[in-house]
Amino acid sequence: MLLINNGYVYDPLNKIDGEKVDIAIKDGKIVEESQINPLEAKVIDATNMIVMPGGIDVHTHISGYAINAGRRFRPEDGRRWLEPHTSIRRSGAGYSVPSTFVTGYRYAIMGYTMLCEPAMPPLLARHTHEELNDTPIVDTTAFTLLGNNWTVAQYIKRGEYERCAAFIAWMLRATKGYCIKMVNPGGVEAWAWRSNVKDLNDPVPYFDITPAELIRGLATVNEMLKLPHSIHVHTNQLGVPGNFEITIGSFDTIKDAKVSSIRGERKQSIHVTHAQFSAYGGDSWNNFESKADVIAKYVNNHPYVTIDMGQVIPGETTTMTADGPLEYNLHSLNNLKWINQGIELETGGGLVPFIYSRASPVNSVQWAIGLELALLIEDPFQVYLSTDHPNAGPFIRYPRIISWLMSKQSRESQLQKLHKRTSKRSLIGTIDREYNLYEIATITRAGQAVALEMSDTKGHLGVNADADVAIYDLDPNNLTPQKIEKAFSHAAYTIKDGEIVVKDGEVVSITQGKRFWVNPQVDEDLERMMLREIRRTFALFYTVTMPNFPVQEMYVPSSNEIKIDATYIS
Ligand SMILES: [Zn+2]
């Protein structure tokens, strides 16, 4: 039993904005204070501190073949940030591609308790889960890559949405995934043919299906299955000047799908991830400029859209994405080493080391775009803090982003260090908005919980929520950018499922988080018909047999299965 007394609580889902509310914890859950015997409970005195729900990261590459390739590919990165083992925790290392154990510790030290790995190739799902098992403390989930899948493309092309839904249901069950992830829909399949798709209506070789048809089709299937999260989309032509029109087009694609009518009150229907990389104007790197204002205006007028920032952090990092052609473009720009992989996995992937240089006009404007998105989108429930770790920067820099969002002065001093063209090619210098702690709690916790449809137990501190709590040594009446960054970098306490796992910025206890995955059930006859078809696909084209494909339960020891009744699909 725990009692957190006298802290300033920021809990947007319960509309608590800095009030002093005592939080009572019993058996891993938040409970009414009357259920706790104060004489038996351990009391945390949070005087002059802030209390928030545990942080949630909706998009961070922490596990599986891409990050693991990065660890092997960049031994120089692995020699930085060495952390020795203690009697409690294991050793680890790495700055942009940290090893699994320190990934869990570092997130917990920042007060985060739930992470989403956003790029799980179906054929390598086991590997993703094994590494998530080695990521301590935090709850986790993984998004299954399905935007360039052959079977999906064929079903949608033929208009067989019910069979496609049955296939997606089976895939999510087989890979123990949480949602439908799309990366450069259709474009990565085209990459296998040494090509890419130019826009939303450019057909994919052989399959003759367009990105727009794939996005609309999978959004429709997503709604048919009532999956908790929406489609999670990395847009086409990501990272390319002028791509903002494709991003707006991607949002528009689902306008006429039967999305909102099926979702009804559930407003979130498409999530565009690391939107900074998708908000570019100009038609070359010479006239490259921010179009964050256009994207933000669209988001402000369309409550069904959510995004995460993909905020650039000046400095060195490692880029990694399932978007094979994008990594080829990056490699062509900086001529650093390059991995191209995964094309045989019905997805693709690449890695390139990258330096976001303060002297570069392009990188400077990229820095501005992420912040502009967060500052121009009015409702913080529609925009979440991310760096697309490690693509735009490592997750350990989140506290710095918080200080930029909360302080115009902090942004100004960063802007002084960047290329002078930044203010001409973006609006960042003209924006006065400063986030308050309530809004920070929304973009780092509450918003993600709603978008993932986990807000019954996550992202808030009301009765029955999981007792995942972060306490920061930060007095809201005395805020400076330095104090903000320092406090959010090292939580005074992180509590996971009711247990104190971090104290004064140090890991003091190791727990194993839960793995969330969805298991939709469709009509049995429909599933049988679908299975008959894909058995043939497996026999003809796959290097694993079908019984070997699904991830066995032993790979998901702390499984938290979410059953969904979709048997009305027949
Ligand atoms: Zn990503």
Boltz pocket constraint, residues with backbone or C-beta under 6 A from the ligand:
constraints:
  - pocket:
      binder: B
      contacts: [[A, 59], [A, 61], [A, 118], [A, 273], [A, 274], [A, 320], [A, 321], [A, 388], [A, 389], [A, 391]]
      max_distance: 6.0
